[in-house]
């Protein structure tokens, strides 16, 4: 997270008038997240490389052993500020947002629930408060994002490609939401929007159901560096950027927003971004 990201948003807004509402919304969110990110202090000690290697080989992300350090007062302030931004850009949700931001939440508990990768207690609490669970989850995730991103930048260098090629983030355990091809032979990397990191993943395997190349295909997107990797086994899809000829990989958080039309295309063809959400 850097202040230069805001300039990238400004350039994207200028070049994509039709996406101005959603880009402006997320620019406002990222601006507040950057402020919190800048207040964090580097950990005095990093995890030991040998311990990290062992943990990853066992299939556990780094944060399962070394939890993210969260300043709960900062988290609360960001949560409330994001509520203001959400209310400004989504006035039709004002009633729910007012209920959510008026409640005296236990932010330490909310952070621990999110870290457990089981949001059912949050969903239950939202239902008890008679508010939209997705709004509450959105505010929690984005209020935590600066803390997750800060820690990830400190430890991602400890992740070795040979120790982790799984579909979820080696740092926080969240599911990868985009893919990028880069390097010799177009190695495939997945991107975590929570931690803002990428990691190497198998080129010919579905990140949702582990189906192999026999069940995979891709939809070409004309005049684009993107394609849609789709799975005929689980009907999942993931947007993939071919960055092999680019001097550097662009901001993938922003790229995800700029390629909403690809999500609509995939959904029109009967695919879903994460098939697992169907069960909820």
Buried (B, 14 or more C-beta within 10 A) or exposed (E): BEEEBBEBBEEBBEEEEEBEEBBBBBBBBBBBBBBBBEEBEEEEEBBEEEEBBEBBEEEBBBBBEBEBEBBBEBBBBBBBBBBEBBBEBEEEBEEBBEBBBEEEBEBEEBBEBBBEBEBEEBBEBBEEBEBBBEBBBBBBBBBBBBBBBBBBBBBBEBBBEEBBBBBBBBBBBBBBBBBBBBEEEEBBBBBBBBBBBBBBBBBEBBBBBBBEEEBBEEBEBEEEBBBBBBBEBBBBBBBBBBBBEEEEBBBBBBBBBBBEEBBEBBEEEEBBBBBEEEEE
